[in-house]
Amino acid sequence: MSDSSTRGILEGYRVIDCSIAMAGPFAAQRLGDLGADVIKVEPTAGEWQRFASAGGAAAAGNEINVSFLSLNRNKRSLAVDLKSDAGREVVRELIAGADVFLQNYRPGVAARLGLDYETLSALNPSLVYVSMSGYGEDGPYKDRPGQDLILQAMSGAMLSAGREGEPPTPAGQYLADAVTASTAFEGVLAALLHRERTGEGQLVTVNMLDALTTLQMQELSVYTVGGVPQRRGTEPNAHVYIRAPYGVFATTDGYLALGFADLEKLGEVLDEPTFIGMDAEVHGWTHRDELYATVARHLREDSTQHWLDTLLPAGMWVGPVYGYEDLVNDPQIIHNGTFVEYDHPTEGRVKTPGFPYRFAKTPARIDRGAPLVGEHTGEILAELGVDSERIQQLLNSGAVAQTGAAVPA
């Protein structure tokens, strides 16, 4: 674990994380990375993602599968039955002294549990309440499942790349979830800043469809303001709104990404006389498919490293197409410290992506790995002032659950 001598930028703030899957837990984890005390409220049997891991990677070592491990570091687990009156009362007691409440329940569930904004803000007027959904809190799609691939498809972005007439290609990451998580993270920080200035909490709503749509600020403005239609060509140019050559090209041993090349210089390097005299900003649009095909023919004749060694010195914007093995071992990634390693009590030595930001005085850090189900139930209840007798009663009734630790005396 990291050195705890420095103070986290959100130290002293308490976040109640009642979210599941990826977007909500990822947003809450970011808050924990900055020092917030994040309490993950999950069912007594554990959140479902403890049992369903991406890629079939069921477990990194012993008890916690990879998906849960990757999205729940720097959190404590309170395992509680929210269907029981006693369980709901425990969570309300916790929220009364919290700073942030985060949930991504299906529409209507929060209200049925007595965890809706109106109820909790009456209990704690300074609470920042974050509600995440697929499409919005209301409207014609509010009851639809908000799944990453579906939102990518509806965002319009898939039809900005690839060949006309061929199936669209989804992003190679869980883009909708990740962008929504970052959007929620921004929303929490902004609402906390407002609270610091005014003392009042507020409701923050985030949905996946809006998050992905607003991410395309430039592209969609080209359509809505500039009136340029989204039109794919016969060659797989990497984006409909960027001139050729712009895309991924096969080499003899892999792939190369090339963008925004000066056609005159590229023609000299490739010994392609047809490029000489071409204006990139004119011909790059009017001859997009032809230019792409010509560049592709040349780049297929040599290795990726050859073209990097040739095109980079010529001032071209070019880079290799990495797989994960290449990325993890890249010298810049290593230099940046992009991945972090820490020891987990059940999973051993863990290596995962770290933090996308740097703070000179209040660095992000890992104080604990992902918790076992209810690992901190007794600890959290004791902090609330619940005595050991009541804790034991709650455990005996099944209203809460605990793994691994004794009931605090």
N, C-alpha and C positions, 0 to 999 in steps of 0.2 A: 504494500500500500504506500501511498505518497506521504511525504513529510507533512505532519499536521501543524507545524509551527506557524505557518501563514494562515491568515484569516480568509475564508471564502467570501466572495463578494455578496453572496446571498445568505451568509451565516446569520442565524437568528430568525429566519423565516421558516415557517412550517407549511408544507404542501401536503394535502390529502389527495392521493392519486386513486381515483375510483374508475380508471380507464382500463381497457383491455386491448388485445391485438398489438398493433405497432404504433400508430400515430400518437395516441395518448401516452402510452408508456415511454415512448422516445422523447416526447416533449418534457415529461416529468423527470426523466433521467438527466436531461440537459440542465434542469434546475438543480438537481442534486449534485451534478458535476461542479456547479458554482457555489456549493456550500449549503444549499437549503436542506432542511430536515424533511425528507420525502417519506411519507408513510403510505405504503401500498396497501390499500384495503382490498382483500381478495376473499373469495369463498373459503370455507373451512377445508375444502378438498383441494384448493389452489386454483388459480386462474387457468383457463383451458389451454393457454399457450405453453404452460409447463409440460403439456403432454402432446403437443403437435408442433414439431420443429421444421423449419424450412430446409429443403435439400435432403430430407431424410436423416439429418444429423441429430439423432435422438438425444445424445448426451455427450458433453465434452469429456466427462470422466465418470462421475458417480451418480449424483442425484438431480442435477438441474440441466435441462436440455438447452441446446445452444441458442435458440431463438429467445427464450426467456432470459438466459444469462446475458445476452447482448443488449437487452432493452431495459434492464432493471437493476443496474449497479447503483450504488449510492442511495439505496432505499432500505427502509425497514418494513417488514411484513407484519400486518395485523390481519389475522384470519378470523373472519366474523360472518355469521349467518344474517344477512340483511333481510331475510324473510321472517326473522323472529323479532318480537318487540324489544327484547333485551339487547339484541345485536344492533338494531337501529338506534337505540338509546345510547349505546356506547359510542357509535360513530357521531351522533349529534353532539355529545359531550366533547368529543375530539375536535369537531368543526368549530365549536364555540370559541376555541382559542387559536384557531388556525389563520393563516394569511391567504392561502390559495386552495380552492377546491377544483379538481379537474375530473370531468366525466365525459364519456362518449356512449352513454346508454342509448338504446333505441327510443324513439319518440314515445313519451308517456311513462317510461319506466321510472325516471327520477321522481316524478310526481307521485307515483304509486308507492315509492319507498319513503316519501317524505323528505327527499333530497333535492327538490327543485329549488330554483333560485329564490322564489318568493319566500319559501319556508326558511331557507338557510340565511338569507340576508336579514330576515327579521330576528333571527337568533344571533347573527354576527354582522352588523351593518358595515364593518370595514372589510368584509370578505371579498376577495377577487374570485369570482365564480366563472370558470371556463367550461363552456359546453361545446363539444365537438360532434359533428355529424357528417354524413356523406354529402347531402345536398342542401341543407338548411333546416332551421327549426320548424318551418312550415312550408306550404307550397305543394304543388302537384307531385313532387318526387320524395316528399319527406319520409315516406314509409319504405322506400326502396333500399336494398342493401348497398352500403357504400364501400365497395371493394376496389382495390387499387387498379386492376386491369380495366374494369368497367369505367372508372373515372378517367383513366388515360384515354380510353376510346372516345368518351364524350367530350373531352377537352379540345378536340380538334387537332391536337399536335401530331397525332400519328400520320395524318395526311400531309404533313409538311416535309416529308422525306421519302425516299424510295422511288421506284418506277411507277409510272402510270399503268393501271391495270393489274398491278401485283398487290398482294395483301399488305396492309400496313404492318410495320414492325413496332411492337411495344418497346419501351425503354428497358435497358438491361438492369435497372434497379427498381425497387418498390417506390417509384417516384412520387405517386400521389400521397402515400403515407408519409414519406420523408419530408416533402414540402409542407404538408399540413402540420406535421410536428413542429417544424421550424416556424411556421406562421403562428401556431399556438404559443410557442416559446416567446416570440416577439410580443404577442398580445399580453402575456402575463407581465413581462418586464415593463411595458408601457403602462399597464393598469396599476402596477405597484408604484411607478413613478408618480402617477396621478394621485394615488393614495397618500404618498409622502407629502405632497403639496396641499392636499385638501382634507385628508383624513377619511375620505369616503371610499368604500368598495364599489364594485360594479359588476355587471354581467358582461362577459366577453364571449361572443359566439364565433366559431370558426367552422367552415365546411370545406370538404375536399374539392368540390367542383369549383368554388370561387378561388381557392388557393391555387389550383392548377391553371385556371383561366387568367388570373392576374399575374401569374408568373410569366405569361406570354405578353407582357406589356408592349414590347416593340413589335412583335409579329402581328398581333391582332390590331394594333394601330395602323400598321401598313394596310391592312384590309379595310378597317372601318373608316379611317381618315384618308388614306391614300387611294383607296378604291382598287387595289391590286388583287386580283383573284388568286386563290390558292391552287396553283396548277403544277402538277408533277410532270416530269418529262419521261422520255423513253430510257434515259440513263439514270442510275441511282445517285444523282446529285444529293448532297447531304441535307439541303434545305431549299424549299421552293423560293424563298425570298433572298437567297444569296447567289451571286453570279458564279459561273464555272471558271476554273476548275475548283470544286469544293466538295470533298468527300473522302471516302476510304477506298484505297486502290490496292489491288493484289500485287505482290512482288513474287520473286521466285521462292521465298521461304516464309512468307507471312503477309502482313498488311501494313499500309502506310497511310496516315491521314495528312491531307494537303489542303490548304485553304488560302484564298485571297492572293494567288500567285500573280506577279507581274508577267503578262504574257510574253513580252519581248525578252525578258531575262530567262523565263522558262524555256522559250524557244531556243535560246542560245545554249542552255545547259543540256537540253534534250536533243539538240541538233534537229530541230523541227522547223523548217523554213516557213511553213504556213502560218506560224505564230508571229513572225516578224512583221511589224507594221500594224499589228492588231492593237486596238485600244481596249484594255481590260474592262472598263466600265460600259463600253458599248457592245463589243463582241461577246463579252462574258455572258450577256443576256440573250442576244440574238442568235448565238451559236452554242448555246449551253450544252446540248446533247452531243454535238460534234466535238466540242473541246474536251468534254469528259472522256469520250471514247478514244480520242487521240492520245490524251495523257495516259489513260489506262493501258493502251497498247505499249507505250514506252516503258512504263514502270514495271510491267510484267517481265521485262528482260533482265532484271538484276535483283539483288537482294535488298532487304530493308535497310541493312547497315550501309550498303553502298549508296543508297539514295539519301540517307541521313548525312553521310559524309560529303555528298555532292551538293545537296540542296541547301543545307543549313549555312554553309559558308557563302552561298549565293544570295543569302537574305530571304530565303523562302520560309513560310510558316508551315512547318512540317514536324511530324512526330510519329513514333511507333504506335501500333495498336497493341495494347497490353492485355494479357490475361491476369488473373489475380496473383499468380506466382510471380510474374514480372513486376506487378505493382508493389507487392510487399517487399521485394528485394531492390527496388529502384533506389539509387543513391540519394536522390533529392528527398524521397519519402523517409529514408533513414536519417538524413540530415535534419529534416523538419521534426522528427520524433512523432510522426503522424500516428503510428501505432503505439499502444501502451501495453505493458506487461505487469501483471500483479499476481500474487498468490491468493487463491481462493480456498477456504477451509475444506470444501468437499471436492472441488473440481481441479485442484492442483494449480500449476502455472498456466495462466490465461493470457492470451494475446488478442487484443481487439483494437479497432479504430479508437482513437482518443478524442481530442477536442478540436473543433474547427476554429477556435479563437485563442488569442493569447492576451493575458493581462499581466502587466509588469509587476504590479503590487498585490494582486489578488488572483493568483492562478487557479485554474480548474484543477481538480485532483480526484483521485479515487480513494475514498475512505473505507469503502466496503464493497464487496462483490454482490451479485444478486442474492437475495435471501432465500432460505428455505421457507416453506409455507408456514406462516404464523411464527416464524423464528423470534420475532420481537413482540409478540402479543402481550406477554406478561410485563415486559419492560415498559411498553407504551401505556398500558393501563395503570401501572404504578406511577408513572409520570403525571397521569391525570388525577392522581389522588385516590384511586381505587384501592381499597385495602385488600390484603391477601385472601381474606375470607370471601369477599365478593368475587375476586378473580377466580377462585376455585369453584364457586357456584356457577359462574358463567361458563367455565370449562366443562363442568359436570353436565350442564344443561345442553351443551352443544352450541350455545350462542356464539362462542368464540372457540378457536383452536390454537394450539401451540405445538411447535416442533423443537425438540432438542434442549430447551432450557427449563430450569426449575422455576416455579412460581416465586416471584420476589417476596421476601419475608416482610 
